[in-house]
Amino acid sequence: MEAKLRTVLPDQELLRLYEQMFVSREFEERCAEQYTKGHITGFLHLYSGQEAVAVGATAGLHRDDYILSAYREHAQAIVRGAAPRRVMAELFGKATGICKGKGGSMHLFDPTLNFMGGYAIVGGQFPISVGLAFAARYRGEDRIAACFFGDGAVNQGTFHESLNWAQLWQLPVLFICENNYYGIGTEVHRSSALASIHRRTCGYDIPSEKVDGMDVIAVYRAVKYAAEKVRETGRPYFIEATTYRFRGHSMADPAKYRSAAEHDIWKARDPLPNYAKRLIEEGITTREALEVIETRCRGTVDEAVKFAEESPWPEDSAVWEDIYV
Amino acid sequence: MSEMTYRDALNQALKEEMRRDASVFVLGEDVALYEGSFKVTRGLLAEFGEERVKDTPISENTIIGVSIGAAMGGLRPVAELMTVNFALLAMDQIVNHMAKIRYMFGGQTFLPMTIRMPGGGGSQLGAQHSQSLETYFMHCPGMYVLYPATPGDAKGLLKSAIRNNNPVIFLEHELLYNSKGEVSDDPEYLVPIGKAEVKRPGEHVTIVAYARMTVLALQVAEELAEEGVSCEVVDLRSLAPLDEETILDSVRKTGRAVVVEECWRTCGLGGEITSRIYEHCFDILKAPVIRVSGLDVPMPYSRKIEMLCIPQPATIRQAVTDVMSGAY
């Protein structure tokens, strides 16, 4: 029996989750459009379909907790508080971007938000998360490190090294696997001997659980519980959120390795309309009120694109800046 | 000043910096209870305790990744990789992460971290434990590379590395750990990063060297002085940033250069330095620059043939004689 929404969060918070998911989807779809126009170049990995994970998980964390992610991280940055206009400007390669146009889509970062980076070498963020958690404990800070990664990352050496290390040193790391079932075009059961990813932590005696990553409330509750456990015990915890990306791995990928039937099954589980339906059914809001939110989100993203278009390119001198302190 | 070994000088630097700054901590394989494979971390666990002197699993890539995270989180990690050879397991975190993070994140963070790595050949440890990989690190922007030749520089450079706000690769030569020299007692004695030192002034030929090669070059210079050849020995100390000015000033004075490198010759740092000498001093050179290098082979075990692979005083001496006589 699903819990009634009002028993989980106040109305305002419930609506905020919807707004965050909607702005994330809108942002990604506009990115795709800007990519086809040639305004965004390089690699572009879109998050459409996975919004419930970033939004639910971020809501379950404290503002001081560190967040690290991989290269499909626009939504994680925006949900944590990065201005969509500065993220869009980064994707355009403009000087006003969140990393001055030096990082691009895969390398968003803002330490003032404790958003400690998008990393584009699969599995690179595992040990860095462990190190941040160690620094937090060493300095006596009340915060944990939340490390997001995909199903493809769990066969890297750093995954196993970092799980072992976090448990050995008893560090507050929350591992969040976004299992969208495909590492580019290779399905989980074709790359992992044990495809049930959350069970892989038993070798390190790290508690884990699997959650429906298409349900923002389920993700929120699981992460909130896990984050409290991590904070309380000072030890790692592991969540596997099963989800699906509605687009290919990147804009260069037409995703021909997935069947239309499979896509349709997941599309029917789209976290946005399903959550909207629930909000209305439980009397939290109305269709009309949601449309006000949606219009606001579209406006935010319109403004982000305009800001990015009108922003200046980096100066040539910037190429030599920020290498050394 | 006190006389002490290269090992003890490094140990003293670690202790002084850990006393000075509570954010400095040490991690690595066998650095705590075992006090380090080369005993550089002797006494640290007893003085600073479990949270600041950390034994780690044998997970080199993660040792560096954890150091990166800790540095980003406000600490000043000093990681020990048991030998430079094992750094190859950590090249992803070193090159793809450590050296890139500040730049690709638009200067919003910095990584005040040091990675110590014993290295070099000559102990009959075979192909996998005898490499000189300094050039691998020099090639990549975003980090500094230091390699001291003397106990005094070892201490002063390590202290500078730990205090520096950039990532530093700190190489230590395994055959120098027992070498002795004068070391400053001043806890504020720092050797600047990016500054080579003329370890012996001379007039006829410049020998550019680093680490153990500097020690050999100084021996050769001493011998040749008795035969009337005056060698100026430039000890690089800092491989990145490279102190081009000190090298070129010396070559402009002597008009001749021999560059000694322990690493492999092909694409080695000797080729880089030689090229810079040609670019800037072509007109005043009295003879072509000669490189003395490690042989381009995997290191053999047997003493007799291992010796052939590493520059020896005799090979350096021959190179200097050749440059002086024009017999190259």
Boltz contact constraints between the chains, C-beta under 6 A:
constraints:
  - contact:
      token1: [A, 99]
      token2: [B, 105]
      max_distance: 6.0
  - contact:
      token1: [A, 99]
      token2: [B, 106]
      max_distance: 6.0
  - contact:
      token1: [A, 100]
      token2: [B, 106]
      max_distance: 6.0
  - contact:
      token1: [A, 102]
      token2: [B, 104]
      max_distance: 6.0
  - contact:
      token1: [A, 102]
      token2: [B, 106]
      max_distance: 6.0
  - contact:
      token1: [A, 103]
      token2: [B, 104]
      max_distance: 6.0
  - contact:
      token1: [A, 103]
      token2: [B, 105]
      max_distance: 6.0
  - contact:
      token1: [A, 107]
      token2: [B, 104]
      max_distance: 6.0
  - contact:
      token1: [A, 109]
      token2: [B, 105]
      max_distance: 6.0
  - contact:
      token1: [A, 109]
      token2: [B, 108]
      max_distance: 6.0
  - contact:
      token1: [A, 111]
      token2: [B, 108]
      max_distance: 6.0
  - contact:
      token1: [A, 111]
      token2: [B, 109]
      max_distance: 6.0
  - contact:
      token1: [A, 121]
      token2: [B, 96]
      max_distance: 6.0
  - contact:
      token1: [A, 124]
      token2: [B, 97]
      max_distance: 6.0
  - contact:
      token1: [A, 127]
      token2: [B, 62]
      max_distance: 6.0
  - contact:
      token1: [A, 127]
      token2: [B, 65]
      max_distance: 6.0
  - contact:
      token1: [A, 127]
      token2: [B, 66]
      max_distance: 6.0
  - contact:
      token1: [A, 128]
      token2: [B, 65]
      max_distance: 6.0
  - contact:
      token1: [A, 128]
      token2: [B, 68]
      max_distance: 6.0
  - contact:
      token1: [A, 128]
      token2: [B, 69]
      max_distance: 6.0
  - contact:
      token1: [A, 130]
      token2: [B, 66]
      max_distance: 6.0
  - contact:
      token1: [A, 131]
      token2: [B, 66]
      max_distance: 6.0
  - contact:
      token1: [A, 131]
      token2: [B, 68]
      max_distance: 6.0
  - contact:
      token1: [A, 131]
      token2: [B, 69]
      max_distance: 6.0
  - contact:
      token1: [A, 131]
      token2: [B, 70]
      max_distance: 6.0
  - contact:
      token1: [A, 132]
      token2: [B, 69]
      max_distance: 6.0
  - contact:
      token1: [A, 132]
      token2: [B, 73]
      max_distance: 6.0
  - contact:
      token1: [A, 134]
      token2: [B, 70]
      max_distance: 6.0
  - contact:
      token1: [A, 135]
      token2: [B, 70]
      max_distance: 6.0
  - contact:
      token1: [A, 135]
      token2: [B, 73]
      max_distance: 6.0
  - contact:
      token1: [A, 135]
      token2: [B, 74]
      max_distance: 6.0
  - contact:
      token1: [A, 135]
      token2: [B, 75]
      max_distance: 6.0
  - contact:
      token1: [A, 158]
      token2: [B, 61]
      max_distance: 6.0
  - contact:
      token1: [A, 158]
      token2: [B, 62]
      max_distance: 6.0
  - contact:
      token1: [A, 161]
      token2: [B, 59]
      max_distance: 6.0
  - contact:
      token1: [A, 161]
      token2: [B, 62]
      max_distance: 6.0
  - contact:
      token1: [A, 162]
      token2: [B, 62]
      max_distance: 6.0
  - contact:
      token1: [A, 165]
      token2: [B, 62]
      max_distance: 6.0
  - contact:
      token1: [A, 322]
      token2: [B, 102]
      max_distance: 6.0
  - contact:
      token1: [A, 322]
      token2: [B, 103]
      max_distance: 6.0
  - contact:
      token1: [A, 322]
      token2: [B, 107]
      max_distance: 6.0
  - contact:
      token1: [A, 323]
      token2: [B, 103]
      max_distance: 6.0
  - contact:
      token1: [A, 323]
      token2: [B, 141]
      max_distance: 6.0
  - contact:
      token1: [A, 323]
      token2: [B, 142]
      max_distance: 6.0
  - contact:
      token1: [A, 324]
      token2: [B, 166]
      max_distance: 6.0
  - contact:
      token1: [A, 325]
      token2: [B, 110]
      max_distance: 6.0
  - contact:
      token1: [A, 325]
      token2: [B, 165]
      max_distance: 6.0
  - contact:
      token1: [A, 325]
      token2: [B, 166]
      max_distance: 6.0
